[in-house]
Amino acid sequence: MKPLAGVLATAAVHAAGHSAAALWEAAQSGRCALRANRLQWCDLDCWIGDVPAVEGSALPPDLAQWDSRNNRLAWLALRDGAFRDAVATAAARYGASRVGIVLGTSTSGIRSTEEAYKERREEGAWPDAFHYRKMHSLEATARFVARVLRVDGPAIVVSTACSSSAKAFLTAARWMQAGVVDAA
């Protein structure tokens, strides 16, 4: 494999906070961000990694039609100005169609999709707020991120449980090595 130019910027939202620096600090200090499960809809004695401030966050009015928990998580990460600047620089250098989006997730919002299917079964119709392509399809968050970042190269979500993040990096590297995109 030919070496890549390197990771130029990152954005992260996780149970330890809303930045790569917060994740690094938690790892260095040995601080665990897991907490006992208090989800009302899940009676399971376990520990979960709950990202702070997701439920209270909101998308800007022009993106309200994309509102879902997954897209709010992405929005929290996309508030990182250095990351957005790096993407804008890549788009200016290579063209928006040569910048790809590859995201890794363990669930890709399956909970909200299950709730919509339950309502359809019980009520005979989809919820009014059910917008499959913008909120529930596997690639919805990748398309949301591409829209926010104003890039229009390939955009996908890798959902393979714990290996998703690693596979997202590998997919991005393969795209660049194959000449599909110049940046991802």
Disulfide bonds with the S-S distance in Angstrom:
none
